[in-house]
Amino acid sequence: MTICKFLLMILKSSIFKPIIQFLLFVCIALLGFSCNVPSPYFQKQYAIPKTMWTYDFKPDFKINVADTAAQYRMFLVIRNDEAYPYANIWFRLKVKAPGQKQFDEGERINMVLADAEGKWLGKGMGGIWEHKIPFTPKQTVKFNKPGLYELQMEQVMRMNPLPSVLNVGLIVEKMN
């Protein structure tokens, strides 16, 4: 008797049926849960030249939006080293909607990077910290009409250039 025939005989036996059914259920459940993980609708990061974010360097994000009925969730992605001198970062997110000639001024947004004791809140490795911080619903851009949206991020801290910022980026997720 070959190994394949032996395995088939074991699988067909009534003793192993409940175990096989349970394992099949677990596999299907895991597959279903993995499908609910949102994948980014848009994701882009910029390296900050010489790790010194100047007022003049304004990363630009172009997002083509077709579904205006959907809700979107936005995240700031920022990577800094341990020499970053602040526990937060202030920036302005300017928006140019489809058909607009100029950017809207945009509100100042404050994102916290460290707790009150100075411990970084992001994920760290080798002195580099990466933060993925959600925008509040009020801060999230509303995509009211279809087309190409252009978002521009401008650092508005009191220090220019702002040292120890390695990357800055934006993630937009389409919610189910």
C-alpha positions as CSV (number, residue, x, y, z in Angstrom):
1,M,0.0,0.0,0.0
2,T,1.4,3.4,-0.9
3,I,1.6,6.3,1.5
4,C,-1.1,8.3,-0.4
5,K,-3.6,5.4,-0.1
6,F,-2.8,5.0,3.6
7,L,-3.3,8.8,4.2
8,L,-6.6,8.7,2.3
9,M,-7.8,5.7,4.3
10,I,-7.0,7.6,7.6
11,L,-8.7,10.8,6.4
12,K,-11.8,8.8,5.5
13,S,-12.0,7.1,8.9
14,S,-14.7,8.5,11.2
15,I,-12.3,9.1,14.0
16,F,-10.5,11.9,12.2
17,K,-13.5,13.6,10.6
18,P,-14.2,16.0,13.5
19,I,-10.5,17.0,13.6
20,I,-10.4,17.6,9.8
21,Q,-13.6,19.6,10.0
22,F,-12.2,21.7,12.8
23,L,-8.9,22.3,10.9
24,L,-10.8,23.2,7.8
25,F,-13.0,25.7,9.8
26,V,-9.9,27.3,11.3
27,C,-8.3,27.7,7.9
28,I,-11.4,29.3,6.4
29,A,-11.8,31.6,9.4
30,L,-8.1,32.7,9.2
31,L,-8.6,33.4,5.5
32,G,-11.7,35.4,6.2
33,F,-10.0,37.5,8.9
34,S,-7.0,38.2,6.7
35,C,-9.3,39.6,4.0
36,N,-10.6,42.3,6.4
37,V,-7.1,43.9,6.9
38,P,-7.3,47.2,5.0
39,S,-4.7,47.7,2.4
40,P,-3.7,51.3,1.7
41,Y,-5.6,53.1,-0.9
42,F,-2.7,55.4,-1.2
43,Q,0.7,55.3,0.4
44,K,3.8,57.5,-0.2
45,Q,6.8,58.6,1.8
46,Y,9.5,61.2,1.1
47,A,13.1,61.1,2.4
48,I,13.9,64.4,4.1
49,P,17.1,65.9,2.5
50,K,20.1,65.6,4.9
51,T,17.5,64.8,7.7
52,M,16.8,68.5,8.0
53,W,13.2,69.4,7.2
54,T,13.2,73.0,6.0
55,Y,10.2,75.2,5.5
56,D,10.9,75.1,1.8
57,F,10.7,71.3,1.5
58,K,6.9,70.5,1.0
59,P,6.2,66.9,0.2
60,D,3.4,66.6,-2.4
61,F,0.9,63.7,-2.5
62,K,-1.3,63.2,-5.5
63,I,-4.3,61.0,-4.9
64,N,-6.8,60.0,-7.6
65,V,-10.2,59.5,-6.0
66,A,-13.1,57.9,-7.9
67,D,-15.4,56.8,-5.0
68,T,-16.6,59.9,-3.2
69,A,-19.3,58.0,-1.2
70,A,-16.6,56.0,0.6
71,Q,-15.1,57.1,3.9
72,Y,-11.3,57.4,4.1
73,R,-8.9,57.2,7.0
74,M,-5.6,59.0,6.9
75,F,-2.3,58.5,8.7
76,L,0.8,60.6,9.1
77,V,4.0,58.5,8.8
78,I,7.1,60.0,10.2
79,R,10.5,58.6,10.9
80,N,12.9,60.3,13.2
81,D,16.1,59.5,15.1
82,E,16.6,59.8,18.8
83,A,18.1,63.3,18.5
84,Y,14.8,64.8,17.4
85,P,14.4,67.7,19.9
86,Y,10.6,67.7,20.4
87,A,7.9,65.3,21.6
88,N,5.5,66.4,18.8
89,I,5.4,67.9,15.3
90,W,3.3,70.7,14.0
91,F,2.6,70.7,10.2
92,R,0.1,72.1,7.8
93,L,-1.7,69.9,5.3
94,K,-2.7,72.0,2.3
95,V,-5.3,70.6,-0.2
96,K,-6.0,71.3,-3.8
97,A,-9.2,69.6,-4.9
98,P,-10.0,68.7,-8.5
99,G,-10.5,71.9,-10.5
100,Q,-8.9,74.2,-8.0
101,K,-6.0,76.4,-9.1
102,Q,-4.5,76.9,-5.6
103,F,-4.0,75.0,-2.4
104,D,-6.3,75.8,0.5
105,E,-4.4,77.2,3.4
106,G,-5.1,74.2,5.6
107,E,-5.1,74.1,9.4
108,R,-2.1,73.5,11.6
109,I,-2.1,69.9,12.8
110,N,-0.2,68.7,15.9
111,M,0.9,65.1,16.1
112,V,2.4,63.7,19.4
113,L,5.5,61.6,18.9
114,A,6.5,61.0,22.6
115,D,4.8,60.7,25.9
116,A,5.2,63.1,28.9
117,E,8.3,61.2,30.1
118,G,9.9,61.6,26.6
119,K,9.5,57.9,25.6
120,W,8.9,57.6,21.8
121,L,5.4,56.3,20.9
122,G,6.3,54.7,17.6
123,K,8.2,51.5,16.7
124,G,11.9,51.8,17.2
125,M,15.0,50.0,16.1
126,G,18.6,51.1,16.4
127,G,17.8,54.6,17.4
128,I,15.3,55.2,14.5
129,W,11.6,55.6,15.4
130,E,8.7,55.2,13.0
131,H,5.3,56.6,13.8
132,K,2.0,55.8,12.1
133,I,-0.4,58.3,13.6
134,P,-4.1,58.5,12.6
135,F,-5.6,61.8,11.7
136,T,-8.7,62.7,13.7
137,P,-12.0,62.7,11.6
138,K,-11.9,66.5,11.7
139,Q,-8.3,66.5,10.3
140,T,-9.0,63.9,7.6
141,V,-9.5,65.4,4.1
142,K,-13.0,65.1,2.7
143,F,-13.0,63.8,-0.9
144,N,-16.2,65.4,-2.1
145,K,-15.8,65.2,-5.8
146,P,-14.0,62.6,-8.0
147,G,-10.6,63.5,-9.5
148,L,-7.0,64.2,-8.6
149,Y,-6.4,65.7,-5.2
150,E,-3.1,67.2,-4.4
151,L,-2.0,67.4,-0.8
152,Q,1.0,69.3,0.4
153,M,2.7,68.8,3.8
154,E,4.5,71.8,5.3
155,Q,6.4,71.7,8.6
156,V,5.5,74.7,10.8
157,M,7.6,74.2,13.8
158,R,9.5,77.1,15.3
159,M,12.8,75.6,14.3
160,N,14.0,75.8,10.7
161,P,15.5,73.5,9.6
162,L,13.9,70.8,11.8
163,P,16.7,68.3,12.5
164,S,16.6,64.5,12.8
165,V,13.5,63.9,10.6
166,L,14.4,61.1,8.2
167,N,11.1,60.5,6.3
168,V,7.6,61.9,6.2
169,G,4.6,60.3,4.4
170,L,0.9,59.8,4.1
171,I,-1.3,56.7,4.1
172,V,-4.9,56.8,3.0
173,E,-7.1,53.8,3.7
174,K,-10.5,53.3,2.1
175,M,-12.9,52.1,4.8
176,N,-15.4,49.3,4.2
